[in-house]
Amino acid sequence: MPVAPRHDALLTSLDALSPREREIAEMVARGLSNKTVAIHLGISHWTVSTHLRRVFAKLDINGRIELCRLVLTCGQQAHG
């Protein structure tokens, strides 16, 4: 079954993220707070916030909920 064009576009968008942005996006999608992500990665929570703002801009989304949906949907498409 072919992947819907929207999902193709989303997968391409996720591919546009830097490795660090993608790592942070995936951690946020698992429900981790900025502070927890920062502790795991050994960076400040301000740096996590900066990365998230860049991720939101690149993916043309407005918040964490949209990011979670996108990461989870793309993960399912890539694995299923």
VOPA-358044 format. One line per 8 residues: number of its first residue (from 1); their letters; for each residue x, y, z of N, C-alpha, C. Coordinates in Angstrom, 2 decimals, padded with zeros to 5 digits. Layout:
BEGIN
NUM) a) X:Y:Z:X:Y:Z:X:Y:Z; ...
//
This chain:
BEGIN
1) mpvaprhd) 000.85:-001.17:000.00:000.00:000.00:000.00:000.90:001.24:000.00; 000.68:002.18:-000.92:001.52:003.37:-000.98:001.28:004.29:000.21; 002.33:005.00:000.58:002.25:005.96:001.68:001.57:007.22:001.17; 000.68:007.78:001.96:-000.02:009.01:001.58:000.99:010.13:001.37; 000.73:011.02:000.42:001.67:012.11:000.16:002.01:012.93:001.40; 001.05:013.16:002.28:001.32:013.93:003.49:002.39:013.24:004.32; 002.32:011.92:004.45:003.32:011.19:005.22:004.69:011.25:004.55; 004.71:011.18:003.22:005.98:011.33:002.50:006.59:012.68:002.82
9) alltslda) 005.78:013.72:002.82:006.27:015.06:003.12:006.77:015.14:004.56; 006.07:014.50:005.48:006.49:014.53:006.88:007.79:013.79:007.07; 007.93:012.63:006.43:009.19:011.89:006.54:010.34:012.71:005.99; 010.10:013.38:004.88:011.12:014.25:004.30:011.45:015.38:005.26; 010.44:015.93:005.91:010.67:017.02:006.86:011.52:016.55:008.02; 011.23:015.39:008.57:012.04:014.87:009.67:013.47:014.63:009.22; 013.65:014.24:007.98:015.00:014.04:007.46:015.76:015.35:007.38; 015.05:016.48:007.34:015.69:017.79:007.26:016.27:018.23:008.62
17) lsprerei) 015.89:017.53:009.69:016.39:017.89:011.01:017.83:017.43:011.17; 018.58:018.19:011.95:019.94:017.76:012.28:019.84:016.55:013.20; 020.91:015.79:013.33:020.86:014.63:014.23:020.46:015.02:015.66; 020.96:016.13:016.17:020.63:016.57:017.53:019.16:016.99:017.61; 018.67:017.70:016.60:017.26:018.11:016.59:016.36:016.88:016.57; 016.72:015.91:015.78:015.90:014.69:015.69:015.93:013.94:017.02; 017.10:013.87:017.64:017.24:013.21:018.94:016.34:013.88:019.98; 016.37:015.19:020.01:015.54:015.94:020.96:014.06:015.77:020.63
25) aemvargl) 013.72:015.82:019.36:012.32:015.64:018.95:011.80:014.28:019.39; 012.61:013.25:019.24:012.18:011.91:019.64:012.04:011.80:021.15; 012.92:012.46:021.91:012.82:012.43:023.37:011.57:013.16:023.84; 011.28:014.30:023.21:010.08:015.06:023.55:008.83:014.24:023.20; 008.87:013.55:022.08:007.73:012.72:021.67:007.48:011.58:022.65; 008.53:011.16:023.36:008.36:010.12:024.39:007.82:010.71:025.70; 007.64:012.03:025.72:007.03:012.66:026.89:008.00:013.32:027.85; 009.27:013.39:027.48:010.25:013.99:028.39:010.15:015.52:028.36
33) snktvaih) 010.36:016.13:029.51:010.37:017.59:029.61:011.69:018.13:029.08; 011.72:019.44:028.81:012.97:020.06:028.37:014.08:019.84:029.40; 013.74:019.95:030.66:014.73:019.79:031.72:015.28:018.36:031.72; 014.42:017.39:031.56:014.85:015.99:031.56:015.71:015.69:030.33; 015.30:016.21:029.18:016.10:016.04:027.96:017.48:016.65:028.17; 017.51:017.83:028.75:018.78:018.52:029.00:019.70:017.69:029.89; 019.14:017.13:030.94:019.94:016.32:031.86:020.49:015.09:031.13; 019.65:014.41:030.34:020.10:013.21:029.60:021.21:013.53:028.61
41) lgishwtv) 021.14:014.72:028.00:022.09:015.06:026.95:023.27:015.89:027.46; 023.21:016.31:028.71:024.29:017.10:029.27:024.37:018.51:028.71; 023.20:019.08:028.39:023.13:020.45:027.89:022.13:021.21:028.74; 022.05:022.52:028.55:021.11:023.32:029.34:019.70:023.19:028.77; 018.71:023.45:029.63:017.33:023.40:029.15:017.07:024.53:028.16; 017.85:025.61:028.23:017.72:026.70:027.25:018.16:026.22:025.87; 019.18:025.39:025.82:019.65:024.84:024.55:018.58:023.90:023.98; 017.96:023.12:024.83:016.87:022.26:024.37:015.75:023.11:023.78
49) sthlrrvf) 015.40:024.19:024.45:014.34:025.09:023.96:014.71:025.67:022.60; 015.98:026.05:022.44:016.44:026.60:021.16:016.30:025.56:020.06; 016.73:024.34:020.33:016.60:023.26:019.34:015.13:023.04:018.99; 014.26:023.03:020.00:012.84:022.81:019.72:012.24:023.92:018.87; 012.62:025.16:019.13:012.12:026.26:018.30:012.53:026.06:016.84; 013.76:025.61:016.64:014.24:025.35:015.27:013.48:024.18:014.64; 013.23:023.15:015.42:012.47:022.00:014.93:011.07:022.44:014.53; 010.41:023.21:015.40:009.05:023.69:015.09:009.05:024.50:013.79
57) akldingr) 010.06:025.36:013.62:010.13:026.18:012.41:010.35:025.31:011.17; 011.28:024.37:011.25:011.57:023.51:010.10:010.38:022.66:009.71; 009.63:022.21:010.70:008.50:021.32:010.43:007.19:022.07:010.25; 007.25:023.40:010.42:006.07:024.26:010.30:004.95:023.79:011.24; 005.33:023.58:012.50:004.37:023.20:013.52:004.46:024.21:014.67; 003.49:024.13:015.58:003.38:025.14:016.63:003.64:024.66:018.04; 003.83:023.37:018.24:004.02:022.94:019.62:004.34:021.47:019.77; 004.47:021.09:021.02:004.89:019.74:021.38:003.89:018.67:020.95
65) ielcrlvl) 002.62:018.96:021.05:001.61:017.97:020.69:001.72:017.63:019.20; 001.85:018.67:018.37:002.01:018.42:016.94:003.31:017.66:016.67; 004.35:017.99:017.41:005.62:017.30:017.25:005.47:015.82:017.61; 004.79:015.54:018.71:004.56:014.15:019.13:003.80:013.38:018.05; 002.75:013.97:017.53:001.96:013.30:016.49:002.83:013.02:015.26; 003.61:014.00:014.88:004.45:013.86:013.70:005.49:012.76:013.89; 006.20:012.79:014.99:007.25:011.79:015.24:006.63:010.39:015.33; 005.52:010.27:016.03:004.89:008.96:016.17:004.35:008.46:014.84
73) tcgqqahg) 003.74:009.33:014.06:003.22:008.94:012.76:004.34:008.53:011.83; 005.40:009.30:011.80:006.53:008.98:010.92:007.23:007.70:011.37; 007.31:007.49:012.66:007.90:006.26:013.18:007.11:005.04:012.76; 005.79:005.16:012.80:004.93:004.05:012.38:005.08:003.80:010.88; 005.17:004.88:010.10:005.30:004.74:008.65:006.64:004.10:008.29; 007.70:004.50:009.02:009.03:003.98:008.71:009.15:002.50:009.11; 008.43:002.10:010.15:008.54:000.72:010.64:007.42:-000.19:010.14; 006.39:000.39:009.56:005.26:-000.43:009.21:005.05:-000.53:007.78
//
